Amino acid sequence: MLSILDVERIRADFPILSRKVRNGKRLIYFDNAATTQKPRQVIDAIYNYYMNYNANIHRAVHQLSEEATDAYEGSRAKVARFIDAKSDEIIFVRNATEAINLVAYAWGRANIKAGDTIVVSEMEHHSNVVPWQMLAKEKGARLHYIRIDYGDVTAADDDEKEGGGEGEGYRDGSLILDDLYHAISHVDVKLVAISHMSNVLGNINPVKEIVEICKDKDIRVLVDGAQSAPHMPIDMKDIGCDFFAFSAHKMLGPTGVGVLYAKREILDAMDPFIGGGDMIREVHKYDAVWNDLPWKFEAGTPNIADVIGFGAAIDYLDAIGMENVRAYEHELTEYMLSRLMEVKGLRLYGSREADRRGAVFSFNLADIHPHDLATILDEDGIAIRSGHHCAQPLMERLGVAATSRASLYIYNTREEIDRFIDSLERARLIFKVGG
């Protein structure tokens, strides 16, 4: 099949992909949901800043500072265009986790009171659970969970079909939206915080529908976009949510940079999260006047170099086109699903339909512990994730302590998937499992 992307040309931009790892094997990097690799263009942008115009921003009129400020604010404008928002609605933070915590502190502590309800789902990353647990305990509010529709496939069913076939009545972990309808009809819900794409199941959630459900009730919606922004077109005007959080490092950018999008009217009403330099307009002995948006929420010297590097990552993805990114990953997802279904004794979690999911595949192979399986794959040069993936409530719902997880991106190939499947078969033979 002719790929929609020139993958070999893309791969040439990533120096690390030519590396040999365990036993002299060429690296196959299947841990992209944790962090992605970086192209030369991003590395060079960071190097260029430190080599040629390293200076603090917003504070001086000398040439280096002006160049650094222009590059930093240029990255903000790129991010805004990337998600169809306004530049003053883009707040730079360290990661999606900090973005969500910013909302919990600066918006939540002013708007959540005793008796209120915060709605999350069973599939959330800890970063979209723990801040709301803390806020609920502090304010006397409560958490309500949207359940996932999962179950009705027994171990015996799995044994009868290769790849843990779907079986009659199979449920793929989709959100039970009736739980949301019930909550907003019976309790005072102030916020719904939901992931756009599960970092475990790969399922893509109907966030636009959730926003529509909440709109008439004046309920704010926060979307955790850490797994969606790198992999599909994102449009804030279309989704309509109040808050959207994502991280640079999961979309070819450096670590240490995240983004909080929030509607301007909400940011205007929020007090700052951190006080200090640059987030003020005036400071007197006993009071201060806050700076304009977005700098009101960016106290102190920011991560200038990596924000500039993030701008280069946005340029790279824009040049490919996010529609093309999604289309290529859809191809890989269909192929990966078909190959995984061939592996005896493998139980895959999440949807089997490529249209309804991203290229994140969590699974267990018979009774092999995920850490043991990851070690076998590592011997073959294949990097995957094993563990609870910062989603222990979801693991409890699935009835497992951990899973193995393979996650793909634009530089991965069908040939790598074939090597991955071969390695799974090797593990199956070593542990004598799966028939």
C-alpha positions in Angstrom: 0.0 0.0 0.0 1.3 3.5 -0.9 1.5 5.5 2.3 0.1 8.9 2.6 3.4 10.1 4.1 7.0 9.8 2.9 7.9 8.0 6.1 11.5 7.3 5.1 12.1 11.0 4.5 10.5 11.7 7.9 12.6 9.1 9.6 15.8 10.7 8.3 15.0 13.8 10.3 15.2 11.9 13.6 18.8 11.1 14.5 17.9 8.7 17.3 16.1 6.3 15.0 19.4 5.2 13.5 20.6 4.1 16.9 21.5 0.5 17.7 20.4 -0.6 21.1 20.2 -4.0 22.9 22.2 -6.7 21.2 23.0 -4.4 18.3 19.4 -4.2 17.2 18.0 -1.2 15.4 15.8 0.8 17.7 12.0 0.4 17.3 10.4 3.1 19.4 6.9 2.2 20.4 6.6 4.4 23.5 5.2 7.6 21.9 2.3 8.0 24.3 4.9 8.6 27.0 7.1 11.0 24.9 8.0 11.3 21.2 11.4 11.6 19.6 12.6 15.0 18.3 13.5 15.9 14.7 16.7 17.8 13.9 14.6 20.9 13.2 13.6 21.1 16.9 17.0 20.3 18.2 18.6 22.9 15.9 16.1 25.6 17.0 17.0 25.1 20.6 20.7 25.0 19.8 20.4 28.2 17.7 18.8 30.0 20.6 21.6 29.2 23.0 24.3 29.8 20.4 23.0 33.1 18.9 20.4 35.0 20.9 20.2 33.7 24.4 18.6 36.3 26.6 15.6 36.9 28.9 12.3 38.0 27.3 9.9 40.9 27.9 12.5 42.8 30.0 15.0 44.6 27.8 15.3 46.6 24.6 18.7 45.2 23.5 18.8 43.1 20.3 19.2 39.7 21.9 16.2 40.2 24.2 14.1 41.4 21.3 15.0 38.5 19.2 14.3 36.0 22.0 11.0 37.7 22.8 9.9 37.6 19.1 10.8 33.9 18.9 9.0 33.0 22.1 5.9 35.0 21.3 6.1 33.6 17.7 5.8 30.1 19.2 2.7 31.2 21.1 1.1 32.5 17.8 1.9 29.1 16.1 0.3 27.2 18.9 -2.8 29.4 18.7 -3.1 28.8 15.0 -2.5 25.1 15.5 -5.6 24.7 17.7 -7.6 27.7 16.2 -7.5 29.9 19.2 -6.3 33.4 20.0 -2.7 34.1 21.2 -3.9 35.6 24.5 -5.8 32.4 25.3 -2.5 30.3 25.2 -0.7 30.0 28.5 2.7 28.3 28.5 3.3 25.9 31.5 5.6 23.0 32.1 3.3 20.2 30.9 -0.4 19.2 30.7 -0.3 18.2 34.3 0.6 21.8 35.3 -2.1 23.1 33.0 -4.8 21.1 34.7 -3.5 22.0 38.2 -3.5 25.7 37.1 -7.2 25.3 36.4 -7.8 23.5 39.7 -6.1 26.2 41.7 -6.9 29.4 39.8 -10.4 28.6 38.6 -11.5 25.7 40.9 -10.8 27.3 44.2 -12.8 30.4 43.2 -15.8 28.5 41.7 -16.1 25.1 43.5 -17.9 25.1 46.8 -19.2 22.5 49.3 -21.8 20.3 47.8 -20.7 20.9 44.2 -19.8 18.0 41.9 -16.8 17.5 39.6 -17.3 14.9 36.9 -14.4 12.8 35.6 -14.2 9.4 33.9 -12.8 6.0 34.8 -10.3 6.2 32.1 -8.5 9.4 33.2 -4.8 9.8 33.6 -3.8 10.6 37.3 -3.1 14.1 36.2 -6.9 14.6 35.5 -7.9 12.8 38.7 -5.6 13.8 41.6 -6.0 17.7 41.2 -9.8 17.2 41.4 -9.5 14.8 44.4 -7.4 17.5 46.2 -9.9 20.3 45.3 -12.9 18.2 46.3 -11.4 17.4 49.7 -10.5 21.0 50.3 -13.9 22.4 49.3 -16.2 19.6 50.5 -17.2 18.9 46.9 -17.5 15.4 45.4 -16.2 13.5 42.5 -18.6 11.6 40.2 -17.2 9.1 37.7 -18.5 8.4 34.2 -18.1 4.6 33.9 -16.7 2.8 30.9 -18.6 0.1 29.2 -16.3 -2.8 29.6 -16.6 -6.6 30.2 -18.5 -9.6 29.2 -15.5 -11.3 27.6 -14.3 -14.3 29.7 -10.9 -15.9 29.7 -12.5 -18.9 28.0 -13.9 -16.7 25.2 -10.4 -15.4 24.7 -8.9 -18.9 24.5 -11.4 -19.8 21.8 -10.4 -17.0 19.5 -7.0 -15.8 18.3 -6.1 -12.4 19.7 -8.7 -12.4 22.4 -11.5 -12.1 19.8 -14.4 -9.8 20.5 -16.9 -12.5 21.5 -20.6 -12.0 21.8 -21.4 -8.9 23.9 -17.9 -7.5 23.9 -17.6 -4.0 25.4 -14.7 -1.9 24.4 -14.4 0.7 27.2 -16.5 3.4 25.6 -17.8 6.1 28.0 -21.3 5.5 29.3 -22.7 9.0 28.6 -25.9 8.2 30.5 -23.8 8.6 33.6 -23.1 12.2 32.6 -26.8 12.8 31.8 -27.8 11.4 35.2 -25.3 13.5 37.1 -26.2 16.8 35.6 -29.9 16.0 36.1 -29.5 15.2 39.8 -26.6 17.1 41.3 -25.0 20.5 41.0 -22.2 19.8 38.5 -19.7 22.6 38.0 -17.0 21.0 35.9 -16.5 18.0 33.6 -12.9 17.0 33.1 -12.4 14.4 30.4 -9.6 13.0 28.3 -9.9 13.5 24.5 -8.1 10.2 23.9 -7.3 7.6 26.5 -3.6 7.0 27.1 -4.4 3.3 27.8 -7.3 2.3 25.7 -6.6 4.6 22.7 -10.4 5.3 22.6 -11.3 8.8 21.3 -14.0 10.3 23.4 -16.9 12.4 22.0 -15.8 15.6 23.6 -17.8 17.9 21.3 -20.9 16.0 22.3 -20.0 16.3 26.0 -19.6 20.1 25.6 -23.0 20.3 24.0 -24.5 18.3 26.9 -23.0 20.7 29.4 -23.6 24.0 27.6 -27.2 24.4 28.6 -26.4 23.7 32.2 -23.6 26.3 32.3 -21.1 23.6 33.2 -17.5 24.2 32.4 -15.6 21.5 30.4 -11.9 20.8 30.6 -10.4 18.5 28.0 -7.1 16.7 28.5 -5.7 16.8 25.0 -2.3 15.3 25.8 -2.9 12.3 23.6 -5.1 13.9 21.0 -3.2 17.1 20.0 -0.2 15.3 18.6 -2.3 12.9 16.5 -5.3 14.7 14.9 -6.6 18.1 13.9 -7.7 20.1 16.9 -10.1 23.1 16.7 -11.1 24.9 19.8 -13.9 26.7 18.0 -15.3 23.4 16.9 -14.9 21.5 20.2 -16.1 24.5 22.2 -14.6 23.5 25.5 -13.6 26.0 28.2 -10.2 24.5 28.9 -7.8 22.4 26.9 -4.4 21.0 28.1 -1.6 19.4 26.2 2.2 18.9 26.2 4.9 19.7 23.7 7.0 16.6 24.4 4.3 14.2 23.1 4.2 16.0 19.7 7.9 16.2 18.7 8.7 19.1 21.0 11.0 19.3 24.0 10.1 18.3 27.6 9.3 21.0 30.1 6.7 22.8 27.9 2.9 22.5 28.1 -0.1 24.5 27.0 -3.3 25.6 28.7 -5.9 27.0 26.4 -8.8 28.7 28.1 -11.5 31.0 26.9 -10.5 34.7 27.3 -13.5 35.6 29.5 -12.6 32.8 31.9 -9.0 33.8 32.1 -9.9 37.5 32.7 -12.0 36.4 35.7 -9.3 34.1 37.2 -6.6 35.2 39.6 -3.0 34.2 38.9 -1.7 30.9 40.1 1.8 32.0 40.8 3.0 35.5 41.7 6.3 37.2 40.8 8.0 38.9 37.9 6.4 39.4 34.5 2.9 38.6 35.6 2.4 42.1 37.0 1.8 45.5 35.5 2.6 47.4 38.7 3.7 46.4 42.2 3.5 48.7 45.2 4.2 48.0 48.9 0.8 46.6 49.7 -0.9 45.8 46.3 -0.2 44.9 42.7 -1.9 45.1 39.3 -1.8 42.0 37.2 -0.4 42.0 33.7 -2.5 41.5 30.6 -3.3 38.1 29.2 -1.6 35.7 28.7 1.4 36.9 30.8 -0.8 37.2 33.9 -0.3 33.5 34.3 3.4 33.2 33.3 5.4 34.3 36.4 9.2 34.4 36.3 11.6 33.5 33.6 9.9 30.8 31.4 11.4 27.9 29.6 12.4 30.1 26.7 14.6 27.7 24.7 12.1 24.9 24.8 9.1 27.1 23.9 11.1 28.1 20.8 11.8 24.5 20.1 8.1 23.7 20.5 7.5 26.3 17.8 9.7 24.4 15.5 7.8 21.2 16.3 4.5 22.9 15.4 6.2 24.0 12.1 7.2 20.4 11.4 3.7 19.1 12.0 2.1 21.9 10.0 4.3 21.0 7.1 3.0 17.4 7.2 -0.6 18.4 7.9 -2.5 17.1 10.8 -5.1 15.5 8.5 -2.2 13.5 7.0 -0.9 12.6 10.4 -4.3 11.2 11.4 -4.7 9.4 8.1 -1.3 7.7 8.3 -1.8 6.7 11.9 -5.2 5.3 10.9 -3.4 3.1 8.4 -1.0 1.9 11.0 -3.8 1.4 13.5 -5.7 -0.9 11.1 -2.6 -2.9 10.4 -1.6 -3.2 14.1 -5.1 -4.3 15.1 -5.1 -7.0 12.4 -1.7 -8.3 13.5 -2.4 -8.3 17.2 -5.6 -10.3 16.6 -3.3 -13.1 15.2 -1.4 -13.5 18.5 -2.8 -16.4 20.5 -3.6 -15.6 24.1 -3.4 -11.8 23.7 -6.1 -9.6 25.2 -6.3 -6.1 23.8 -8.1 -3.3 25.7 -10.1 -0.6 23.9 -11.9 -0.3 20.6 -11.1 -2.7 17.7 -12.3 0.0 15.3 -9.6 2.3 13.9 -12.0 5.1 13.3 -12.8 5.3 17.0 -9.3 5.1 18.4 -5.7 6.3 18.1 -2.5 4.3 17.7 -2.2 3.4 21.4 -2.5 -0.4 22.1 -2.6 -1.7 25.7 -2.7 -5.5 26.1 -1.7 -8.5 28.1 -0.2 -11.6 26.7 -1.6 -14.6 28.5 -0.2 -14.6 32.1 3.2 -13.0 31.2 3.8 -10.1 33.5 4.0 -6.8 31.5 7.4 -6.0 32.8 8.7 -9.4 31.8 7.3 -8.9 28.3 8.8 -5.5 28.0 12.2 -6.9 28.9 11.9 -9.6 26.2 10.9 -6.9 23.6 13.8 -4.7 24.8 16.2 -7.5 24.0 14.9 -7.2 20.4 15.4 -3.4 20.4 11.8 -2.6 20.8 10.8 0.1 23.4 7.3 -0.2 24.8 5.7 0.8 28.1 4.7 -1.5 30.9 2.8 -0.7 34.1 -0.4 1.1 35.1 0.3 4.0 32.8 -0.7 6.6 35.5 -4.2 5.3 35.3 -4.7 3.0 38.3 -8.5 3.6 38.6 -8.8 2.3 35.0 -6.6 -0.7 35.8 -8.9 -1.5 38.7 -11.9 -1.3 36.3 -10.2 -3.6 33.8 -9.3 -6.0 36.6 -5.6 -6.0 36.0 -2.6 -4.6 37.9 -0.8 -3.5 34.7 -0.7 -3.8 30.9 1.9 -3.6 28.2 1.4 -0.7 25.9 2.7 0.0 22.3 2.1 3.5 20.9 2.9 4.7 17.4 3.7 7.9 15.6 4.5 9.3 12.2 7.9 7.8 12.0 6.8 4.2 12.7 6.2 1.6 10.0 4.5 -1.6 9.1 7.8 -3.3 9.0 8.4 -2.3 12.6 4.9 -3.7 13.5 5.9 -7.0 11.9 9.1 -7.1 14.0 7.0 -6.3 17.1 4.7 -9.2 16.4 7.6 -11.5 15.9 9.0 -10.5 19.2 5.6 -11.2 20.9 5.7 -14.6 19.4 9.2 -15.2 20.7 8.0 -14.2 24.2 5.1 -16.6 23.8 7.5 -19.5 23.1 9.8 -18.5 25.9 7.0 -18.5 28.4 5.2 -21.4 26.7 1.8 -19.6 26.8 -1.1 -19.0 24.4 -1.4 -22.5 22.8 
